Amino acid sequence: MTSSGGVELGTAGTPAPARLGERFATTRGWRVATLASAHAESATARTLELDVPDWPGHLAGQHVDLRLTAADGYTAERAYSLSTPLDPAAPERVAVTVQRVPGGEVSPYLVDGFEPGQRIEVRGPVGGWFVWEPGFADAAPVLLIAGGSGIVPLVAMVRARRGAGNRTPFRLLCSVRTPDDAMFTDELTGVRGRADGVEAQVFYTRAAPLDAAREARRIGLQDVAAHGWPPELRPVCYVCGPTGFVEAVTRMLLALGHDPAAIRAERFGPAGD
C-alpha cells in the first residue's frame, strides 16, 4: 500500500524499506548506464552487460562502482570487478559479474531482479595497480590465483590475452567451495582454455566433483608449488579473493621465493551486499 505522498507503507502503517533503483542521484564522476543483457555464470552469480555513455575505456583488472538510489534519496554503492576487457567494436559496453550475498542489500537485486532496459549509475574505471595488458612486464609469465568471486578480474586478463592473440604464458589457480560456486570453468579448463594455452586448475574446498584431481580441501603451499610458476622464472603474480585467502596465498608465494615486488593483490572483506 502507499500513502498519499507516495511513500510505500508496511501493513502496520509504518514506512516500508525504500526500493533501490527507483531514481538517480547523479553527481560528478557518475554516469547512468542501461542494462543491455545479462546471463548466469553460476547458481549464485550473474554477468551484467551495461551500455555506458561516454565510457573512457578500461584495462583488465580494473573495477567500477555501481550505485542504486531509492525514491526517498537513500543510496547504496558497491564495487564490482570488470569481467571483460575493453571491446573496440563496442567501446561503451562494460560487463561486471556479481555474486549474490545471502541477506545482502544490493547483490540479490542485481542477480535476481535487475532486468534489461533498466538503468543504474556507474563510476569508473577504478584501479591502476591490479591490471594486466599485452606487453606488460616484458611479457613475463603470469600466475593468477583466485578465491571465489576473485576469479572475475583474472578472467578479464585471460580474455584480454586471448583478444590480443597474445601468447604470454598464463597459469591460473582457482579455489571455490563447490562445483555450483564455480564460474567460467568451461571457458578456462575446457577446449577453449586449452586452445588458448592457459593452464588452469580448479580446487574445491568443501565438495569436489567425482572427476576432481584431488579431494576437497583448502589450497595449500604444495598446490601453489606444483601448479604455479617457479620463482626463478620471475612471474608476475596476481592474487584476488577474500582478505584471509589473499593473505594466506601471499605468504605461500613469499615462502616459495617469489619476488614481493612481483605480487599484486586485490582483496575484499565481508560486506552487506
Solvent accessible surface area in square Angstrom, and as a share of the most:
residue,aa,sasa,rsa
1,M,151,0.68
2,T,91,0.53
3,S,41,0.26
4,S,133,0.86
5,G,69,0.66
6,G,56,0.54
7,V,81,0.46
8,E,58,0.26
9,L,36,0.18
10,G,23,0.23
11,T,148,0.86
12,A,91,0.71
13,G,41,0.39
14,T,82,0.47
15,P,103,0.65
16,A,27,0.21
17,P,120,0.75
18,A,40,0.31
19,R,150,0.55
20,L,27,0.14
21,G,27,0.26
22,E,78,0.35
23,R,105,0.38
24,F,62,0.26
25,A,30,0.23
26,T,71,0.41
27,T,81,0.47
28,R,233,0.85
29,G,43,0.41
30,W,16,0.06
31,R,67,0.25
32,V,42,0.24
33,A,0,0.00
34,T,48,0.28
35,L,2,0.01
36,A,37,0.28
37,S,45,0.29
38,A,30,0.23
39,H,89,0.40
40,A,80,0.62
41,E,37,0.17
42,S,22,0.14
43,A,69,0.53
44,T,38,0.22
45,A,2,0.02
46,R,31,0.11
47,T,5,0.03
48,L,0,0.00
49,E,45,0.20
50,L,0,0.00
51,D,55,0.28
52,V,1,0.00
53,P,70,0.44
54,D,112,0.58
55,W,18,0.06
56,P,86,0.54
57,G,13,0.13
58,H,13,0.06
59,L,69,0.34
60,A,3,0.02
61,G,4,0.04
62,Q,22,0.10
63,H,37,0.16
64,V,0,0.00
65,D,23,0.12
66,L,3,0.01
67,R,20,0.07
68,L,4,0.02
69,T,1,0.00
70,A,0,0.00
71,A,64,0.50
72,D,104,0.54
73,G,33,0.32
74,Y,107,0.41
75,T,50,0.29
76,A,6,0.05
77,E,73,0.33
78,R,49,0.18
79,A,60,0.47
80,Y,22,0.08
81,S,26,0.17
82,L,0,0.00
83,S,0,0.00
84,T,40,0.24
85,P,33,0.21
86,L,68,0.34
87,D,67,0.35
88,P,121,0.76
89,A,96,0.75
90,A,36,0.28
91,P,69,0.43
92,E,78,0.35
93,R,80,0.29
94,V,1,0.00
95,A,4,0.03
96,V,0,0.00
97,T,8,0.04
98,V,0,0.00
99,Q,48,0.21
100,R,72,0.26
101,V,54,0.31
102,P,121,0.76
103,G,85,0.82
104,G,15,0.15
105,E,73,0.33
106,V,2,0.01
107,S,0,0.00
108,P,34,0.21
109,Y,60,0.23
110,L,0,0.00
111,V,15,0.09
112,D,85,0.44
113,G,32,0.30
114,F,1,0.00
115,E,84,0.38
116,P,74,0.46
117,G,53,0.51
118,Q,79,0.35
119,R,122,0.45
120,I,1,0.01
121,E,1,0.00
122,V,1,0.00
123,R,84,0.31
124,G,14,0.14
125,P,38,0.24
126,V,53,0.31
127,G,42,0.40
128,G,58,0.56
129,W,139,0.49
130,F,8,0.03
131,V,13,0.08
132,W,3,0.01
133,E,78,0.35
134,P,56,0.35
135,G,52,0.50
136,F,54,0.22
137,A,44,0.34
138,D,141,0.73
139,A,50,0.39
140,A,20,0.15
141,P,24,0.15
142,V,1,0.00
143,L,0,0.00
144,L,0,0.00
145,I,0,0.00
146,A,0,0.00
147,G,4,0.04
148,G,28,0.27
149,S,29,0.19
150,G,1,0.01
151,I,1,0.00
152,V,4,0.02
153,P,3,0.02
154,L,0,0.00
155,V,0,0.00
156,A,0,0.00
157,M,0,0.00
158,V,2,0.01
159,R,47,0.17
160,A,15,0.12
161,R,5,0.02
162,R,55,0.20
163,G,70,0.67
164,A,61,0.47
165,G,58,0.55
166,N,32,0.16
167,R,154,0.56
168,T,6,0.03
169,P,58,0.36
170,F,1,0.00
171,R,52,0.19
172,L,0,0.00
173,L,1,0.00
174,C,5,0.03
175,S,8,0.05
176,V,7,0.04
177,R,135,0.49
178,T,36,0.21
179,P,58,0.37
180,D,98,0.51
181,D,33,0.17
182,A,15,0.11
183,M,7,0.03
184,F,14,0.06
185,T,41,0.24
186,D,122,0.63
187,E,25,0.11
188,L,5,0.02
189,T,45,0.26
190,G,20,0.19
191,V,113,0.65
192,R,136,0.50
193,G,2,0.02
194,R,157,0.57
195,A,75,0.58
196,D,15,0.08
197,G,35,0.33
198,V,8,0.05
199,E,89,0.40
200,A,18,0.14
201,Q,66,0.29
202,V,34,0.20
203,F,8,0.03
204,Y,22,0.09
205,T,37,0.21
206,R,162,0.59
207,A,48,0.37
208,A,35,0.27
209,P,44,0.28
210,L,195,0.97
211,D,128,0.67
212,A,31,0.24
213,A,107,0.83
214,R,38,0.14
215,E,113,0.51
216,A,34,0.27
217,R,98,0.36
218,R,201,0.73
219,I,13,0.07
220,G,24,0.23
221,L,85,0.42
222,Q,142,0.63
223,D,11,0.06
224,V,2,0.01
225,A,59,0.46
226,A,69,0.54
227,H,61,0.27
228,G,3,0.03
229,W,29,0.10
230,P,53,0.33
231,P,41,0.26
232,E,132,0.59
233,L,86,0.43
234,R,168,0.61
235,P,2,0.01
236,V,12,0.07
237,C,0,0.00
238,Y,0,0.00
239,V,0,0.00
240,C,4,0.02
241,G,0,0.00
242,P,58,0.36
243,T,48,0.28
244,G,50,0.48
245,F,35,0.15
246,V,0,0.00
247,E,72,0.32
248,A,30,0.23
249,V,0,0.00
250,T,31,0.18
251,R,150,0.55
252,M,30,0.13
253,L,0,0.00
254,L,78,0.39
255,A,78,0.61
256,L,48,0.24
257,G,52,0.50
258,H,9,0.04
259,D,53,0.28
260,P,93,0.58
261,A,79,0.61
262,A,20,0.16
263,I,19,0.10
264,R,35,0.13
265,A,30,0.23
266,E,52,0.23
267,R,115,0.42
268,F,82,0.34
269,G,39,0.38
270,P,147,0.93
271,A,64,0.49
272,G,51,0.49
273,D,17,0.09
